[in-house]
Amino acid sequence: MHIDTVSNGGTTLPVLRLDRAPDLGRAETTAELRAVVEARLAEHGGLLIRGLGLPDIDAFHRTVTRFGHPVLASYRGGDTPRSAVAEGVFTSTEYPARFEISLHNEMSYAHTWPSRLFFHCVVAAESGGATPVCDGRALLADLPEAVRERYAGQGVTYRQHLHDGLGLGKSWQSTYETDDRAVVEKFLAEAEAEYEWTAEGGLRVSQHRPGVRPHQDSGEPVWFNQADQWHLSNLPDAEAELMRSVVDRIDDLPHWVTYGDGREIPDRDLDEVRLAMARNKVAVPWQPGDVMVVDNMRMLHGREAFTGARKVVVSMT
């Protein structure tokens, strides 16, 4: 095996190339691979592995379980469309191919979130379709001090308007994987979220979260929020204008975000965040069979627009 690195700004993504597919049924082989992955995650926050020789999604799932962390079986509370393709294996976000998915930390709006993400390329796109990453420490350090302090000091408040089966975005039934209001209310109470049911049968949810958190292992401050992604300005102009035209007020959007004190996040702050992301983004084109492991607190990820068929699945631990 040998390791190359791809870097941009303050982000480095190691690429581990295996000369032959390892026998992951052997405990010694698995332990060796895990040691390499753990070391690179601790140093860089992510690792792309080529040459594992996984024949199918079930083999991918078995490989993920060998890393010793429980695989999440549910995406309950998740904001984006996602479908299970096998036990503990989900589609990556189901979003039109012509659009980019901006860099983000998975479920940073939630009370609990995945620690690690395991992406597996089953079919590579004809063009585009990479899963770019960005080091959250580098992003944070690259922001103007005043912007950094606003996110760190005030945090952000995520606001959702979930319909009852017909409307924009996801329904509350799909989001919380139940049609039982009592189950939803218990989940939201445990998540320390504020909520109210609407007269139309929908649900409004408000969650105040930090914009910057200490990393769970190192204690280093890292960027950990999805404010720019939840903001209307994240949409292409035509889609944003369409959204504005079909709602009476901003809180009727499927999701919306403000600073933690309720003030609107100005476009200039969001622009600074997106520029810093671009300056520190690394994107390596997928090859069939690739697996990328991401420390979700340390490393943001996204998706490039693409053409042709593309199938990338994800497991979360």
C-alpha positions in Angstrom: 0.0 0.0 0.0 1.1 3.6 -0.5 -0.5 6.9 0.4 -0.6 10.1 -1.6 -2.1 13.4 -0.5 -4.3 16.0 -2.2 -4.2 19.5 -0.6 -5.8 22.9 -1.0 -5.6 25.7 1.5 -5.7 24.1 4.9 -7.4 20.9 3.8 -5.4 17.7 3.1 -7.1 14.5 1.9 -4.9 11.3 2.0 -5.5 8.7 -0.7 -4.6 5.2 0.3 -3.9 3.0 -2.7 -3.9 -0.8 -2.0 -1.9 -3.0 -4.4 -4.3 -5.8 -4.0 -7.7 -6.3 -2.3 -7.1 -7.2 1.4 -8.7 -10.2 3.1 -10.8 -8.3 5.6 -12.0 -11.6 7.0 -8.6 -11.8 8.8 -8.5 -10.0 12.1 -4.9 -9.0 11.5 -5.7 -7.4 8.2 -8.6 -5.5 9.5 -6.6 -4.3 12.5 -3.9 -3.0 10.2 -6.3 -1.1 8.0 -8.1 0.3 11.0 -4.8 1.6 12.4 -4.0 3.4 9.1 -7.5 4.9 9.0 -7.5 6.0 12.6 -4.1 7.7 12.2 -5.1 9.6 9.1 -8.5 10.7 10.6 -6.7 12.0 13.6 -4.3 14.0 11.5 -6.4 15.1 8.6 -10.0 14.3 9.3 -10.6 12.1 6.2 -9.2 9.3 4.0 -10.0 8.0 0.5 -9.3 4.3 0.1 -8.8 2.7 -3.3 -8.5 -1.0 -4.0 -10.6 -2.6 -1.2 -12.2 -4.8 -3.8 -15.8 -4.6 -2.4 -18.1 -6.6 -4.8 -21.4 -5.2 -3.5 -23.2 -3.0 -1.0 -23.4 -5.9 1.5 -19.6 -6.2 1.5 -19.4 -2.5 2.1 -21.7 -2.7 5.1 -19.6 -5.6 6.5 -16.5 -3.5 6.1 -18.0 -0.6 7.9 -19.0 -2.8 10.9 -15.4 -3.9 11.2 -14.3 -0.5 12.3 -15.9 -1.1 15.7 -18.5 1.6 15.9 -22.3 0.9 15.8 -23.8 1.6 12.4 -26.8 4.0 12.5 -29.9 2.2 11.3 -32.1 5.3 11.1 -31.9 8.8 9.6 -34.7 10.0 11.9 -34.8 13.8 12.1 -32.7 14.2 9.0 -33.5 17.2 6.9 -32.7 15.9 3.4 -34.3 13.1 1.3 -32.5 9.8 1.8 -33.5 6.2 1.2 -32.2 3.0 2.8 -30.7 0.6 0.3 -29.6 -2.0 2.8 -29.4 -2.3 6.6 -27.4 0.8 7.7 -26.7 1.9 4.2 -28.4 4.9 2.6 -28.4 6.7 -0.6 -26.4 9.9 -0.6 -28.7 12.9 -0.7 -31.4 12.6 -3.4 -30.9 16.0 -5.1 -31.1 16.8 -8.8 -27.8 16.1 -10.6 -27.5 19.5 -12.1 -27.2 21.2 -8.7 -24.2 21.2 -6.4 -24.7 20.2 -2.7 -22.8 22.7 -0.6 -20.2 21.7 2.0 -21.7 20.8 5.4 -21.3 18.7 8.5 -23.9 16.0 8.5 -26.8 16.7 10.9 -25.0 19.5 12.7 -28.4 21.0 13.3 -29.5 18.0 15.4 -29.1 17.2 19.1 -27.0 14.2 18.1 -25.1 13.5 14.9 -23.0 10.9 13.2 -19.4 10.7 14.3 -18.1 9.2 11.1 -19.3 8.9 7.5 -18.3 6.1 5.2 -19.0 6.8 1.5 -18.8 4.1 -1.2 -18.8 4.7 -4.9 -20.8 2.0 -6.7 -21.1 3.8 -10.0 -19.0 6.9 -10.9 -20.6 9.8 -12.8 -19.6 10.5 -16.4 -18.5 13.9 -15.3 -18.4 15.8 -12.0 -20.1 14.1 -9.0 -17.1 14.2 -6.6 -17.7 14.4 -2.9 -15.5 17.5 -2.0 -14.3 17.9 1.6 -13.1 20.9 3.7 -11.3 20.9 7.0 -13.5 22.6 9.6 -10.4 24.0 11.5 -9.1 25.5 8.3 -12.5 27.0 7.4 -12.8 28.5 10.9 -9.3 30.0 10.9 -9.9 31.5 7.4 -12.9 33.5 8.3 -12.7 37.2 9.2 -12.5 37.5 13.0 -15.8 39.3 13.3 -17.7 36.7 11.3 -16.0 33.9 13.3 -17.0 35.5 16.6 -20.6 35.9 15.6 -21.0 32.2 14.8 -19.0 31.1 17.8 -20.7 33.6 20.2 -24.3 33.5 19.1 -24.7 30.1 17.5 -27.5 29.5 15.0 -31.2 28.7 15.1 -32.5 26.2 12.6 -36.2 26.6 11.7 -38.3 23.9 9.9 -41.8 24.0 8.6 -42.8 20.4 7.9 -46.1 19.8 6.1 -48.6 17.0 6.8 -48.1 15.2 3.5 -48.6 17.9 0.8 -46.3 20.9 0.5 -42.8 22.0 0.0 -39.9 19.9 1.3 -40.3 16.8 3.6 -43.4 16.0 5.6 -43.0 15.6 9.4 -44.0 11.9 8.9 -41.1 11.3 6.5 -38.6 13.4 8.7 -39.4 11.5 11.9 -40.2 8.1 10.3 -43.6 7.8 12.0 -47.1 9.1 11.8 -47.5 9.1 15.6 -47.4 12.6 17.0 -46.5 11.4 20.5 -43.3 9.7 19.1 -42.4 13.0 17.4 -43.0 15.0 20.5 -40.8 12.7 22.6 -38.0 12.8 20.0 -38.1 16.6 19.9 -38.3 17.0 23.7 -35.2 14.8 24.0 -33.5 16.9 21.3 -34.2 20.1 23.3 -36.1 21.5 20.3 -39.0 23.9 20.4 -42.0 22.9 18.3 -45.7 23.6 17.6 -48.3 21.9 15.5 -50.1 24.1 13.0 -53.8 24.3 12.4 -53.2 22.7 8.9 -51.6 19.6 10.5 -48.0 20.6 9.9 -45.2 21.1 12.4 -42.9 24.0 13.1 -39.5 23.1 14.8 -36.9 25.4 16.1 -33.4 24.2 17.2 -30.7 26.5 18.7 -27.3 25.0 18.2 -23.7 26.2 18.5 -22.0 27.4 15.3 -18.6 26.2 16.6 -18.0 23.2 18.8 -14.9 21.6 20.4 -13.9 18.5 18.6 -15.1 15.4 20.5 -11.6 13.9 20.6 -9.0 16.7 20.4 -11.1 19.5 22.0 -10.0 21.8 19.1 -12.6 24.4 18.0 -14.1 23.4 14.7 -16.7 24.9 12.4 -19.9 22.8 12.9 -23.1 24.2 11.5 -25.1 24.3 8.3 -26.3 27.9 8.4 -25.2 28.7 4.8 -26.9 25.6 3.5 -30.2 26.3 5.3 -30.3 29.9 4.0 -32.4 30.8 1.0 -29.3 32.3 -0.7 -27.9 28.8 -1.0 -30.4 28.0 -3.8 -29.9 29.0 -7.4 -31.5 32.3 -8.2 -34.5 30.9 -10.1 -35.3 28.3 -7.4 -34.9 30.9 -4.6 -37.3 33.3 -6.4 -39.8 30.4 -6.9 -39.6 29.7 -3.1 -40.3 33.3 -2.3 -43.3 33.4 -4.6 -45.1 30.5 -3.0 -44.8 31.4 0.7 -46.4 34.2 2.5 -43.6 34.7 5.0 -40.1 33.5 5.4 -41.0 31.1 8.3 -43.2 29.1 5.9 -40.1 27.9 4.0 -39.3 24.2 4.6 -36.2 25.4 6.4 -34.7 28.7 7.4 -31.9 29.8 9.7 -31.0 32.8 11.8 -28.3 33.7 14.3 -29.0 32.3 17.7 -30.4 35.6 18.9 -33.0 35.6 16.1 -31.3 38.2 13.9 -31.1 37.4 10.2 -27.7 36.3 9.0 -26.5 39.0 6.6 -25.5 37.9 3.1 -22.0 39.3 3.6 -21.4 36.8 6.4 -22.6 34.0 4.3 -20.5 35.1 1.4 -17.4 35.1 3.7 -18.2 31.5 4.7 -18.6 30.3 1.2 -15.4 32.0 0.0 -13.5 30.3 2.9 -15.0 27.0 1.9 -13.9 27.4 -1.7 -10.3 28.3 -0.6 -10.0 25.2 1.5 -12.0 22.6 -0.6 -10.5 19.4 -1.9 -12.3 17.3 -4.5 -11.0 13.9 -5.8 -13.1 12.3 -8.6 -14.7 9.0 -7.6 -13.6 5.7 -9.1 -15.9 2.6 -8.7 -15.1 0.8 -5.5 -13.7 3.8 -3.7 -14.4 4.2 0.0 -14.0 7.6 1.8 -14.1 7.8 5.5 -14.8 11.3 7.0 -14.7 12.5 10.6 -18.0 14.4 10.6 -17.0 16.9 13.2 -13.6 17.7 11.6 -14.4 17.6 7.9 -17.3 19.1 5.9 -18.5 17.3 2.7 -20.7 18.1 -0.2 -21.4 16.9 -3.8 -20.5 18.3 -7.2 -23.1 18.6 -9.9 -22.8 15.7 -12.3 -23.8 14.1 -15.6 -24.6 10.4 -16.3 -25.4 7.7 -13.8 -23.9 8.1 -10.3 -24.4 5.9 -7.3 -22.7 6.7 -4.0 -24.0 5.2 -0.8 -23.2 6.1 2.8 -23.1 4.5 6.2 -22.9 6.5 9.4 -21.6 5.5 12.8 
